[in-house]
Amino acid sequence: MSYNLLKGKRGIITGALDSNSIAWKVAEKAHEQGAIFTLTNAPIAMRMGEINKLAEKCNATIIPADATSIPDIENLYSKSMEVLGGKIDFVLHSIGMSVNIRKGISYAESNYDYFNKGIDVSALSLHKMLNVAYRMDAINDWGSVVALTYIAAQRAYPFYTDMADIKALLESICRTFGYHYGVRNKVRINSVSQSPTKTTAGTGIKGFDTFYNFADKQSPLGNASAEACADYCITLFSDLTKMVTMQNLYHDGGYSSTGVTTSLIEDFEKSAK
Ligand SMILES: NC(=O)c1ccc[n+]([C@@H]2O[C@H](COP(=O)([O-])OP(=O)(O)OC[C@H]3O[C@@H](n4cnc5c(N)ncnc54)[C@H](O)[C@@H]3O)[C@@H](O)[C@H]2O)c1
């Protein structure tokens, strides 16, 4: 349903790979709520071609950018401002990749070249996107930046390996850059800590399906879907959340505040019989 929450706003949405991507849902909902925006992803992800369908649907221009490359990010902002006709009001950082996870390497045995790659792609990319915007003065006062994260930044989840540390850095960048950009331009920066979600990045994690079902049972409301996450991101881009900044916001059906659910206890009792 459209409330025109983002009417007149210009945005940049990263990370839409296919229709399962959280960023894909955010783009659909931002379009529905009246925003205009550009779409971006790593040049290699463009080869799949799926993003063209989204661009057509949302009337958006695609600007390829490797989020680890400062020149690519500079081009992304300058082209976006040109195409959209002014400075940017919202940015979605929806980028995650761990080579250690992809190669099935355990946390204790992390390969450091892969670890550094993961840090660059999944956390420093946010710093670079903010740094370039700050230098170019590309984001309007009271603009909003949202980055997606996971609760492994706060608690140990063995299978999440180096991404746990990388997400902790991502959340710290939101806080610290949120301070600097807030003071200068009232730009707000938050991370949204989302439930396990069946996407390319999510399902690449070892044992994902079992854990997905566990988290669903451990959450009073069940796992939050990608669509619901997109709705939440839209509220954060809107003017209705103007004083929310530097926060890590759980969007997880209550998972993060739950010790245990009766549903899980019952399963445990059944399996113990
Ligand atoms: N799926 C989950 O369970 C889950 C849970 C919590 C948080 N998240 C986070 O949500 C975000 C989006 O992931 P998703 O689940 O929608 O999966 P996804 O695989 O659809 O999206 C990840 C995106 O990152 C992009 N990317 C990778 N390297 C890049 C680079 N160098 N430059 C630019 N883009 C690059 C990929 O092309 C892809 O579009 C990630 O930050 C992820 O960690 C996911």
The ligand as an SDF file (V2000), in Angstrom:
LIG
                    3D

 44 48  0  0  0  0  0  0  0  0999 V2000
   20.1700  -13.3430    4.2520 N   0  0  0  0  0  0  0  0  0  0  0  0
   20.3160  -13.2750    5.5690 C   0  0  0  0  0  0  0  0  0  0  0  0
   20.0670  -14.2410    6.3130 O   0  0  0  0  0  0  0  0  0  0  0  0
   20.7620  -11.9610    6.1850 C   0  0  0  0  0  0  0  0  0  0  0  0
   20.5070  -11.7290    7.5530 C   0  0  0  0  0  0  0  0  0  0  0  0
   20.9600  -10.5220    8.1150 C   0  0  0  0  0  0  0  0  0  0  0  0
   21.6460   -9.5990    7.3320 C   0  0  0  0  0  0  0  0  0  0  0  0
   21.8750   -9.8720    6.0010 N   0  0  0  0  0  0  0  0  0  0  0  0
   22.6340   -8.8920    5.2070 C   0  0  0  0  0  0  0  0  0  0  0  0
   21.7990   -8.3510    4.1970 O   0  0  0  0  0  0  0  0  0  0  0  0
   22.6290   -7.8160    3.1720 C   0  0  0  0  0  0  0  0  0  0  0  0
   22.0940   -8.2380    1.8120 C   0  0  0  0  0  0  0  0  0  0  0  0
   22.2320   -9.6240    1.6270 O   0  0  0  0  0  0  0  0  0  0  0  0
   21.0730  -10.5700    1.0690 P   0  0  0  0  0  0  0  0  0  0  0  0
   20.7580  -11.5480    2.1310 O   0  0  0  0  0  0  0  0  0  0  0  0
   19.9910   -9.7740    0.4540 O   0  0  0  0  0  0  0  0  0  0  0  0
   21.8680  -11.4140   -0.0440 O   0  0  0  0  0  0  0  0  0  0  0  0
   22.2300  -11.1280   -1.5930 P   0  0  0  0  0  0  0  0  0  0  0  0
   23.2230  -12.1930   -1.9320 O   0  0  0  0  0  0  0  0  0  0  0  0
   20.9970  -11.0630   -2.4000 O   0  0  0  0  0  0  0  0  0  0  0  0
   22.9380   -9.6950   -1.5610 O   0  0  0  0  0  0  0  0  0  0  0  0
   24.3140   -9.4850   -1.3270 C   0  0  0  0  0  0  0  0  0  0  0  0
   24.7660   -8.4770   -2.3690 C   0  0  0  0  0  0  0  0  0  0  0  0
   26.1160   -8.0290   -2.1690 O   0  0  0  0  0  0  0  0  0  0  0  0
   26.5970   -7.7260   -3.4670 C   0  0  0  0  0  0  0  0  0  0  0  0
   28.0570   -7.5640   -3.5090 N   0  0  0  0  0  0  0  0  0  0  0  0
   28.9920   -8.5110   -3.1980 C   0  0  0  0  0  0  0  0  0  0  0  0
   30.2280   -7.9950   -3.4160 N   0  0  0  0  0  0  0  0  0  0  0  0
   30.0590   -6.7080   -3.8490 C   0  0  0  0  0  0  0  0  0  0  0  0
   30.9600   -5.6710   -4.2320 C   0  0  0  0  0  0  0  0  0  0  0  0
   32.2750   -5.8480   -4.2150 N   0  0  0  0  0  0  0  0  0  0  0  0
   30.4280   -4.4800   -4.6190 N   0  0  0  0  0  0  0  0  0  0  0  0
   29.0950   -4.2740   -4.6440 C   0  0  0  0  0  0  0  0  0  0  0  0
   28.1920   -5.2350   -4.2950 N   0  0  0  0  0  0  0  0  0  0  0  0
   28.6780   -6.4250   -3.9010 C   0  0  0  0  0  0  0  0  0  0  0  0
   26.1440   -8.9490   -4.2650 C   0  0  0  0  0  0  0  0  0  0  0  0
   26.2730   -8.8060   -5.6610 O   0  0  0  0  0  0  0  0  0  0  0  0
   24.7110   -9.0620   -3.7980 C   0  0  0  0  0  0  0  0  0  0  0  0
   23.8380   -8.2780   -4.5870 O   0  0  0  0  0  0  0  0  0  0  0  0
   24.0560   -8.2980    3.4670 C   0  0  0  0  0  0  0  0  0  0  0  0
   24.7630   -7.2700    4.1320 O   0  0  0  0  0  0  0  0  0  0  0  0
   23.8010   -9.4600    4.4180 C   0  0  0  0  0  0  0  0  0  0  0  0
   24.9210   -9.7480    5.2440 O   0  0  0  0  0  0  0  0  0  0  0  0
   21.4260  -11.0180    5.4210 C   0  0  0  0  0  0  0  0  0  0  0  0
  1  2  1  0
  2  3  2  0
  2  4  1  0
  4  5  1  0
  4 44  2  0
  5  6  2  0
  6  7  1  0
  7  8  2  0
  8  9  1  0
  8 44  1  0
  9 10  1  0
  9 42  1  0
 10 11  1  0
 11 12  1  0
 11 40  1  0
 12 13  1  0
 13 14  1  0
 14 15  2  0
 14 16  1  0
 14 17  1  0
 17 18  1  0
 18 19  2  0
 18 20  1  0
 18 21  1  0
 21 22  1  0
 22 23  1  0
 23 24  1  0
 23 38  1  0
 24 25  1  0
 25 26  1  0
 25 36  1  0
 26 27  1  0
 26 35  1  0
 27 28  2  0
 28 29  1  0
 29 30  1  0
 29 35  2  0
 30 31  1  0
 30 32  2  0
 32 33  1  0
 33 34  2  0
 34 35  1  0
 36 37  1  0
 36 38  1  0
 38 39  1  0
 40 41  1  0
 40 42  1  0
 42 43  1  0
M  CHG  2   8   1  16  -1
M  END
$$$$
